[in-house]
C-alpha cells in the first residue's frame, strides 16, 4: 500500500523542480517574483517530506547509528527496535496525530489563507497532510511492531525468527 502511494507521490519532486525553475526564471529573467510559486514550493516540499517519512518507515530505510547497529546480533537489534517503537516512536507519532486534528480544524474553521499578499488560500489543505502522514506512520509503525514481536516471541505463527527485523 505505501509503496504505491510513494510511487504516485514521487512525482511531487518533479513538480517541485518545475515550480522552482519557473520561479527563478520569472524572478531573474523577467524581474517578476511570485509569492504563489514560493508558497507552492514550500507546500510541495512539505508533502514530499511527510510522505517520505512514511515510505522510509515502511521500507525500513530510516536512520540508525550504524557503528553500534552493525556490531549487534539480530536479536539485540530487534529488542532495541521493539523498545524504540513502543517508548519513542509510537508515543511521539500518536501525540502529533492527536494534536494535528485541532490544528487542521482551526485552519479550516477560520478559512485560513496566507498572510502574504497574493499568497495561497485554503491553508487547511496543506495542513491536513500532517494528520494524514502521522496516521500512515502509525500504521507503518504497527506493521513494524508486528514483525519485531513475531521475530522475538514467535507471534502469531508460533515460529520465531521468521520476520525481517534488520
Secondary structure, 3 states (H helix, E strand, C coil): CHHHHHHHHCHHHHHHHHHHHHHHHHHHHHCCCCHHHHHHHHHHHHHHHHHHHHHHHHHCCCCCCHHHHCCCCHHHHHHHHHHHHHHHHHHHHHHHHHHHHHHHHHHHHCCCCCCCCCCCCCHHHHHHHHHHHHHHHHHHHHHHHHHHHHHHHCCCCCCCCCCCCC
